[in-house]
């Protein structure tokens, strides 16, 4: 029995979307960081900033995972969904 080798799948990344995602994420983190500054110049609770960074990283991981999905598998869903 001959097994077919699967070709290595290349990640197709749209760098425009990636740069926009990073830019908006950094702007959001900077904005949240600026809201935590106390009147004396120190930082208050940074919990919300850490959560934002965590969700940004989580979103990036999801972006890379979904970029691996071949969209041709959805071609036959049109019949199922009656679009």
N, C-alpha and C positions, 0 to 999 in steps of 0.2 A: 504494500500500500504506500503510495507516494503522497506525502503531505505537502500541501501548497504552503509556501512561505508567504507570510503576510508582509507586504511592503511596509517599511517604516513610514509612519504617518507624520508628516511635517505639520508643525503648528503654524497655521495661517493667522498671523496677527496683523490687524489693521493699526498701524502706528499712530494714525490720526486719532482714532478712538482712545488708544492707550494714553497718548499725551494729554488729551482732553480730560480723561479720567484722573490722571495724576495731578494735573493742574487744578481741577475743581476740588479734588481731595485735599491738596495742600492748602488751597485758599480756605476751605472749610475748617481745617485744623488750626490755621493761623487766626481765623475769626473766633473760634471757640477759645483759643488760648488768650486772645486779647480781652475776652469777656471775663476771664478769671483773675485779671490783674486787680489787686486791692489798691485803695487810695495811697497806701504807703509805698507802693512799688513792688510789693511781694505778690506771689501767686497764691490764690486760694486753693480750693479743692480742684485737683486736676483729673478727677475721676471721669468727667464727661469727655475730656480730651483723650484719655486713654481708651475709652469706649469707641470714640470716633476713629482712632487709629486702628483699633481691632477690627471694626466693621469695614474700614477701607481695605485692610489686608484680606479679610474674608471675601470682599467683593472682587478683589484682584484674582484670588484663587479661583472663584467661580467663573470669572471671565476666561481664564486659561483653560479650565475644564470644559466649558461650553464651546471654546474655540476648537476643541478636538472632535466635536460631534460632526459627523458628515450629514449635511442637511438633505442629502438625497434620500435618506430614510423616511423623510416626511412626505415624499412625493405621493405615496400611496394612502396617506391619511386623508387626502382630499376626498376620496370616495367614502371613507368612513364618516367624515364630518359633514359631507354634502355641501361643500363650499362652492 
